[in-house]
Amino acid sequence: MKADNPFDLLLPAAMAKVAEEAGVYKATKHPLKTFYLAITAGVFISIAFVFYITATTGTGAMPYGIAKLIGGICFSFGTDSLCYLRR
């Protein structure tokens, strides 16, 4: 399943083979690893939500759309920054 470039253009048969390998890998993954990855994903989303709440608290005087835009940007920044920390 390893590829030099994940953005390679694949023919349909090769794409089906990659999808099959990914499915087999996920289906045969150790249950504890799956559990760990699920917990980690929940932690990432929780911390991103904290960024969102922190950014949007007290924005009652701002236009609704602007406040949601700021919150969305902060939520995305929170998940992206955590993903970079894992590397």
C-alpha positions as CSV (number, residue, x, y, z in Angstrom):
1,M,0.0,0.0,0.0
2,K,3.0,2.3,0.2
3,A,3.3,4.7,-2.7
4,D,6.1,7.1,-3.6
5,N,3.6,9.8,-4.5
6,P,0.1,9.6,-3.2
7,F,-1.1,11.8,-6.0
8,D,-0.1,9.4,-8.8
9,L,-2.7,9.0,-11.5
10,L,-3.8,5.3,-11.6
11,L,-5.7,3.3,-14.1
12,P,-9.0,1.9,-12.8
13,A,-7.5,-1.6,-12.3
14,A,-4.6,-0.2,-10.3
15,M,-6.9,2.0,-8.3
16,A,-9.1,-1.0,-7.4
17,K,-6.0,-2.9,-6.3
18,V,-4.9,0.0,-4.0
19,A,-8.4,0.2,-2.6
20,E,-8.4,-3.6,-2.0
21,E,-5.1,-3.4,-0.2
22,A,-6.3,-0.5,2.0
23,G,-9.5,-2.5,2.8
24,V,-7.6,-5.6,3.7
25,Y,-5.1,-3.6,5.9
26,K,-8.0,-1.9,7.8
27,A,-9.9,-5.2,8.2
28,T,-6.9,-7.1,9.6
29,K,-5.5,-4.3,11.8
30,H,-5.1,-5.2,15.4
31,P,-8.1,-4.2,17.5
32,L,-6.0,-2.3,20.0
33,K,-4.5,-0.2,17.3
34,T,-7.9,0.6,15.9
35,F,-9.1,1.6,19.4
36,Y,-6.0,3.8,19.9
37,L,-6.6,5.6,16.6
38,A,-10.2,6.2,17.5
39,I,-9.3,7.7,20.8
40,T,-6.6,9.8,19.2
41,A,-9.1,11.1,16.6
42,G,-11.5,12.1,19.3
43,V,-8.8,13.9,21.2
44,F,-7.9,15.9,18.0
45,I,-11.5,16.9,17.5
46,S,-11.9,17.8,21.1
47,I,-8.9,20.1,21.2
48,A,-10.0,21.7,17.9
49,F,-13.4,22.4,19.5
50,V,-11.7,24.1,22.4
51,F,-10.0,26.4,19.8
52,Y,-13.4,27.0,18.2
53,I,-15.2,27.9,21.5
54,T,-12.3,30.1,22.6
55,A,-12.4,32.1,19.3
56,T,-16.2,32.5,19.2
57,T,-16.8,33.4,22.9
58,G,-17.9,37.0,23.1
59,T,-18.6,37.4,19.4
60,G,-22.3,38.3,20.0
61,A,-21.8,41.8,18.7
62,M,-20.2,40.6,15.4
63,P,-22.2,39.6,12.4
64,Y,-23.3,35.9,12.6
65,G,-21.4,34.8,9.4
66,I,-18.1,36.5,10.5
67,A,-18.2,34.9,13.9
68,K,-18.8,31.4,12.3
69,L,-16.0,32.0,9.8
70,I,-13.6,32.9,12.5
71,G,-14.7,29.8,14.5
72,G,-14.3,27.6,11.4
73,I,-10.8,28.8,10.7
74,C,-9.8,28.3,14.3
75,F,-11.3,24.8,14.3
76,S,-9.4,23.9,11.1
77,F,-6.2,25.4,12.5
78,G,-6.6,23.4,15.7
79,T,-6.9,20.1,13.8
80,D,-4.1,20.9,11.3
81,S,-1.7,22.0,14.0
82,L,-2.2,18.8,16.0
83,C,-1.7,16.7,12.9
84,Y,1.7,18.4,12.3
85,L,2.7,17.8,15.9
86,R,2.3,14.0,15.3
87,R,4.9,13.9,12.6
